[in-house]
Amino acid sequence: MKYRNGEADIILGYYAEGHTQAETMKRFGITKNQLQYLAKRYKIRNGRTAADICTVNGRKGLTKQKEQAGERLIKRLNEIGLELISDYKGAETPVLLRCRTCGAEFKRIPHCINEATKCPACKQKKNEERKAQAKAEAEYRKTEKKAQRIAINPLGLSYYQLKRSAELDKKCTCRICGNTYTMRQYIESAGIKYKRVSGYCSAECKRKALRKREHIRRKRDGLNHYARARKHNAPREKGITLSKLIKRDGLQCAICGLMCIYCEDRNAPLAPTIDHIIAIANGGGHTWDNVQVAHRQCNSYKGARVWR
């Protein structure tokens, strides 16, 4: 293929400015083999400057391509706000640039300059401004959060104190009378502080609950025998308990002669109980000489009879 009027120099100059083979072939309408033939013949490779091409070929036709590439570079720099200081020597030779915003100077390779190219000083300044803005926003959020916390908790109470205050204002129902109350009202009325909800609206309801609980305990432990003896006007002695009776007589049942099983379930058939030799209903007293240990089932079977 023959090239006229320096067309080969123009193709090689465009290729040497850093353009790819595909771009060169598309622009000048040549094949890959033709481009490689020209590059090999004139010893041109991609990335060589126009001055290098002129030196190798001994021609001056590539100087125009170099000037055009420099003009394109200056135009591209004007669009992104930069100024060319040094001379343009090729696509691979670094050039000295100056930022029109801050005046800082830096070097870049021409074929790497694009719309994303920015001044390092401006970029660092922008990053510092961004960090300062983020820090100011963090301080503002911290101050706002502190103001909200002070508005919610003006006295500066701790988490436990706030939780305790919320518990004091929580509505509860009394277990005895069924009235609705709060722990704060209970503390003010009774004058006593509790660490948790008591379940009673006043000290009187609490005393009723304690008496009821004591009555259940006395009934469970057999301490109500004293009250029954007083009701029947029978002899009675204080301090008679199941534990003391077991300590005195042991766990052997006085009715059947077998051993009692001392367990937590006081209602078990083989659990020990206080049995009166002569029943209180028949005139017997609640005294030490009239009590004995017996199984619950044996005591229930015996009833008010005198067992021999």
C-alpha positions as CSV (number, residue, x, y, z in Angstrom):
1,M,0.0,0.0,0.0
2,K,1.4,3.4,-1.0
3,Y,1.0,6.5,1.2
4,R,1.1,10.0,-0.3
5,N,1.9,13.4,1.1
6,G,3.3,12.2,4.4
7,E,0.2,10.1,5.3
8,A,2.4,7.4,6.9
9,D,4.0,10.0,9.2
10,I,0.5,11.2,10.2
11,I,-0.6,7.6,11.0
12,L,2.6,6.9,13.0
13,G,2.4,10.2,14.8
14,Y,-1.2,9.5,15.9
15,Y,-0.2,6.0,17.0
16,A,2.9,7.2,18.8
17,E,0.8,9.7,20.9
18,G,-0.6,6.8,23.0
19,H,-3.6,5.8,21.0
20,T,-4.4,2.1,20.7
21,Q,-4.1,0.1,17.5
22,A,-7.9,-0.2,17.3
23,E,-8.3,3.6,17.5
24,T,-5.6,4.2,14.9
25,M,-7.1,1.6,12.5
26,K,-10.6,3.0,12.9
27,R,-9.5,6.6,12.3
28,F,-7.3,6.0,9.2
29,G,-9.2,3.0,7.8
30,I,-6.2,0.6,7.7
31,T,-5.7,-3.0,8.9
32,K,-3.7,-4.2,11.8
33,N,-1.1,-5.8,9.5
34,Q,-0.6,-2.4,7.7
35,L,-0.2,-0.6,11.0
36,Q,2.2,-3.1,12.4
37,Y,4.2,-3.0,9.1
38,L,4.6,0.8,9.3
39,A,5.6,0.7,12.9
40,K,8.2,-2.0,12.3
41,R,9.6,-0.3,9.2
42,Y,10.1,3.1,10.8
43,K,10.8,1.5,14.3
44,I,7.9,3.2,15.9
45,R,6.1,1.8,19.0
46,N,3.1,3.0,20.9
47,G,3.9,5.8,23.3
48,R,6.8,7.3,21.4
49,T,6.7,11.1,21.1
50,A,6.6,13.0,17.9
51,A,10.1,14.2,18.5
52,D,11.3,10.7,18.8
53,I,9.6,9.8,15.6
54,C,11.2,12.7,13.8
55,T,14.6,11.6,15.1
56,V,14.2,8.1,13.9
57,N,12.7,8.9,10.5
58,G,14.7,12.1,9.9
59,R,11.5,13.8,8.8
60,K,9.7,16.9,10.0
61,G,6.1,16.0,9.2
62,L,5.3,14.8,12.7
63,T,5.9,18.2,14.4
64,K,2.4,19.2,13.4
65,Q,0.9,16.2,15.1
66,K,2.9,17.0,18.2
67,E,1.6,20.6,18.2
68,Q,-2.0,19.3,17.7
69,A,-1.6,16.9,20.6
70,G,-0.3,19.8,22.8
71,E,-3.3,21.9,21.8
72,R,-5.7,19.1,22.7
73,L,-4.0,18.7,26.0
74,I,-4.2,22.5,26.8
75,K,-7.9,22.4,25.9
76,R,-8.5,19.4,28.1
77,L,-6.6,21.1,31.0
78,N,-8.7,24.3,30.6
79,E,-11.9,22.3,31.0
80,I,-10.7,20.8,34.3
81,G,-9.2,24.0,35.7
82,L,-5.5,23.3,35.2
83,E,-2.7,25.1,33.4
84,L,0.3,23.7,31.5
85,I,3.6,25.2,32.5
86,S,6.3,23.0,30.9
87,D,6.5,22.1,27.2
88,Y,4.6,19.1,25.8
89,K,7.1,16.4,24.8
90,G,4.9,13.4,24.3
91,A,2.1,11.3,25.7
92,E,4.5,9.4,28.1
93,T,6.7,12.3,29.3
94,P,5.4,13.9,32.5
95,V,4.5,17.6,32.2
96,L,4.3,20.2,35.0
97,L,0.8,21.5,35.7
98,R,-0.5,24.3,37.9
99,C,-3.9,24.5,39.6
100,R,-5.8,27.7,38.8
101,T,-7.6,27.5,42.1
102,C,-4.8,27.2,44.7
103,G,-1.7,27.7,42.5
104,A,-0.1,24.4,43.5
105,E,2.2,22.8,41.0
106,F,2.4,19.0,40.3
107,K,3.4,16.6,37.6
108,R,1.2,14.2,35.5
109,I,1.6,12.0,32.5
110,P,-0.4,13.5,29.6
111,H,-2.2,10.4,28.4
112,C,-3.4,9.8,32.0
113,I,-5.0,13.3,32.3
114,N,-8.8,13.1,32.1
115,E,-11.8,14.7,33.7
116,A,-11.1,13.0,37.1
117,T,-7.6,14.6,37.4
118,K,-7.5,16.9,40.4
119,C,-4.9,19.0,42.2
120,P,-3.4,17.1,45.2
121,A,-3.5,20.2,47.3
122,C,-7.2,20.9,46.5
123,K,-8.0,17.2,47.1
124,Q,-6.2,17.2,50.5
125,K,-7.9,20.5,51.4
126,K,-11.3,19.1,50.4
127,N,-10.7,16.0,52.5
128,E,-9.7,18.1,55.5
129,E,-12.9,20.1,55.1
130,R,-14.9,16.9,54.9
131,K,-13.3,15.6,58.0
132,A,-13.9,18.9,59.8
133,Q,-17.5,18.9,58.7
134,A,-18.0,15.3,59.9
135,K,-16.4,16.2,63.3
136,A,-18.6,19.2,63.6
137,E,-21.7,17.1,62.8
138,A,-20.6,14.5,65.4
139,E,-20.1,17.2,68.0
140,Y,-23.5,18.6,67.2
141,R,-25.2,15.2,67.5
142,K,-23.4,14.7,70.8
143,T,-24.5,18.1,72.1
144,E,-28.1,17.4,70.9
145,K,-28.1,14.0,72.5
146,K,-26.8,15.5,75.8
147,A,-29.5,18.2,75.7
148,Q,-32.2,15.5,75.2
149,R,-30.8,13.5,78.0
150,I,-30.8,16.5,80.3
151,A,-34.4,17.3,79.2
152,I,-35.5,13.8,80.0
153,N,-33.4,13.5,83.2
154,P,-32.8,17.0,84.6
155,L,-31.6,15.8,88.0
156,G,-28.9,13.6,86.4
157,L,-30.1,10.3,87.9
158,S,-28.4,7.1,87.1
159,Y,-29.9,4.3,85.0
160,Y,-30.8,2.4,88.1
161,Q,-32.5,5.5,89.7
162,L,-34.5,6.1,86.5
163,K,-35.6,2.5,86.4
164,R,-36.4,2.7,90.1
165,S,-38.5,5.9,89.5
166,A,-40.4,4.2,86.7
167,E,-41.1,1.2,88.9
168,L,-42.4,3.5,91.6
169,D,-44.9,5.1,89.2
170,K,-46.1,1.8,87.8
171,K,-49.7,0.9,88.7
172,C,-50.2,-2.3,90.7
173,T,-53.2,-4.1,92.2
174,C,-53.4,-4.9,95.9
175,R,-53.5,-8.7,96.7
176,I,-55.8,-8.2,99.7
177,C,-58.3,-5.4,98.9
178,G,-57.9,-5.2,95.1
179,N,-57.3,-1.5,95.0
180,T,-55.0,0.1,92.4
181,Y,-52.0,1.9,93.7
182,T,-48.4,2.8,93.0
183,M,-45.3,2.0,95.0
184,R,-44.7,5.8,95.5
185,Q,-48.1,6.1,97.2
186,Y,-47.4,3.0,99.3
187,I,-44.0,4.4,100.5
188,E,-45.6,7.8,101.3
189,S,-48.4,6.2,103.3
190,A,-46.4,3.5,105.1
191,G,-43.2,5.4,105.4
192,I,-41.2,2.3,104.5
193,K,-39.0,1.8,101.4
194,Y,-38.9,-1.4,99.5
195,K,-36.6,-2.5,96.7
196,R,-39.4,-4.2,94.8
197,V,-43.2,-4.1,94.5
198,S,-44.7,-5.5,97.7
199,G,-48.1,-6.3,96.3
200,Y,-50.0,-4.4,99.0
201,C,-51.5,-0.9,98.9
202,S,-50.9,0.0,102.6
203,A,-49.2,-1.3,105.7
204,E,-52.6,-2.6,107.0
205,C,-53.0,-4.8,104.0
206,K,-49.5,-6.1,104.5
207,R,-50.1,-6.9,108.1
208,K,-53.3,-8.8,107.1
209,A,-51.2,-10.8,104.5
210,L,-48.6,-11.5,107.2
211,R,-51.2,-12.7,109.6
212,K,-52.8,-14.9,107.0
213,R,-49.4,-16.3,106.1
214,E,-48.6,-16.9,109.8
215,H,-52.0,-18.7,110.2
216,I,-51.2,-20.9,107.2
217,R,-47.7,-21.7,108.6
218,R,-49.1,-22.4,112.1
219,K,-51.7,-24.7,110.6
220,R,-49.1,-26.5,108.5
221,D,-46.7,-27.0,111.5
222,G,-49.5,-28.0,113.9
223,L,-49.2,-24.8,115.9
224,N,-53.0,-24.3,115.8
225,H,-53.4,-27.0,118.4
226,Y,-52.9,-24.4,121.1
227,A,-55.8,-22.3,119.7
228,R,-58.1,-25.4,119.6
229,A,-57.1,-26.2,123.2
230,R,-57.9,-22.7,124.3
231,K,-61.2,-22.9,122.4
232,H,-62.2,-26.1,124.3
233,N,-60.8,-24.6,127.6
234,A,-58.4,-27.5,127.9
235,P,-54.9,-27.5,129.4
236,R,-52.3,-26.1,127.1
237,E,-48.6,-25.4,127.0
238,K,-46.8,-23.1,124.6
239,G,-43.7,-24.1,122.6
240,I,-44.9,-27.5,121.5
241,T,-43.7,-28.0,117.9
242,L,-43.2,-31.0,115.6
243,S,-39.5,-30.5,115.4
244,K,-39.1,-30.5,119.2
245,L,-41.4,-33.6,119.5
246,I,-39.4,-35.5,116.9
247,K,-36.2,-34.5,118.8
248,R,-37.8,-36.0,122.0
249,D,-39.5,-39.2,120.7
250,G,-37.8,-39.8,117.3
251,L,-39.5,-40.6,114.0
252,Q,-41.2,-43.8,115.1
253,C,-45.0,-43.7,114.8
254,A,-46.7,-44.3,118.2
255,I,-49.7,-45.9,116.5
256,C,-48.3,-48.4,114.0
257,G,-44.7,-48.6,115.2
258,L,-43.2,-47.9,111.7
259,M,-40.8,-45.1,111.0
260,C,-42.1,-41.8,109.6
261,I,-40.6,-40.2,106.5
262,Y,-39.6,-36.6,107.2
263,C,-40.0,-34.8,103.8
264,E,-40.9,-31.4,102.5
265,D,-44.4,-32.5,101.6
266,R,-46.2,-32.3,105.0
267,N,-49.3,-33.8,103.5
268,A,-47.7,-37.0,102.5
269,P,-49.3,-40.1,104.1
270,L,-46.1,-41.2,105.9
271,A,-45.2,-37.7,107.0
272,P,-44.9,-37.1,110.8
273,T,-47.6,-35.2,112.7
274,I,-48.5,-34.2,116.2
275,D,-51.0,-36.7,117.6
276,H,-52.9,-36.2,120.9
277,I,-53.2,-39.4,123.0
278,I,-56.6,-38.1,124.3
279,A,-58.1,-35.9,121.7
280,I,-58.7,-32.2,122.6
281,A,-62.4,-32.7,121.6
282,N,-62.6,-35.4,124.3
283,G,-61.1,-33.2,127.1
284,G,-57.4,-33.9,126.4
285,G,-54.9,-31.1,126.7
286,H,-52.2,-29.7,124.5
287,T,-49.4,-30.6,126.8
288,W,-46.1,-32.5,126.5
289,D,-47.4,-35.6,128.3
290,N,-50.4,-35.8,125.9
291,V,-48.7,-35.6,122.5
292,Q,-46.9,-38.2,120.4
293,V,-45.5,-38.6,116.9
294,A,-47.7,-40.4,114.3
295,H,-48.1,-40.8,110.6
296,R,-50.6,-38.5,109.0
297,Q,-52.7,-41.4,107.7
298,C,-52.5,-43.1,111.1
299,N,-53.5,-39.9,112.9
300,S,-56.4,-39.4,110.5
301,Y,-57.6,-43.0,110.9
302,K,-57.4,-42.8,114.7
303,G,-59.4,-39.6,114.8
304,A,-60.8,-38.8,118.3
305,R,-60.6,-42.4,119.6
306,V,-58.1,-43.5,122.3
307,W,-55.7,-46.0,120.7
308,R,-54.4,-48.9,122.8
